[in-house]
């Protein structure tokens, strides 16, 4: 049986459950603008999703991604100083797609077209504090572990 992922915005946690048993738990950071599904809101979308694509297999830790493509840059605090406005997407990407038409899929509420991911971020970023542009941010070591646990198609529930 394939695992499922449960993200709780209230306590900034991500749990992996398989056959009713929690097999992993991670601290995360969701959107600083709270929850919501509208395009352009920079909020974390609620409801049932699936992992549409797994991106970054084989890339080194701290690889910088822009537009889901590795840039060839390895993140450092010095690089952050050079590009202070970048939304740092590092190491691995799990691209989410909504499963609920009118809620988080299609039209003005489409999670996939909003490019909402579970992804790595700079290790100095705080976890447990909403701070993303809508995505679910994780420590790099944690996203590596999660990436290896979850195949494409894994169901993900995001709840307040």
Secondary structure, DSSP 8 states (H G I E B T S, - for coil): ---EEEEETTTTEEEEEETTEEEEEEE-B-BTT-B--STTS--B--EEEEEEEEE-TT--TTEEEETTEEEEEE--HHHHHHTTT---EEEEEEEEEE-SBTTTBSGGG-TTTTT-EEEE--TTS-SSS--BSSSEEE-HHHHHHHHHH--TT-EEEEE-
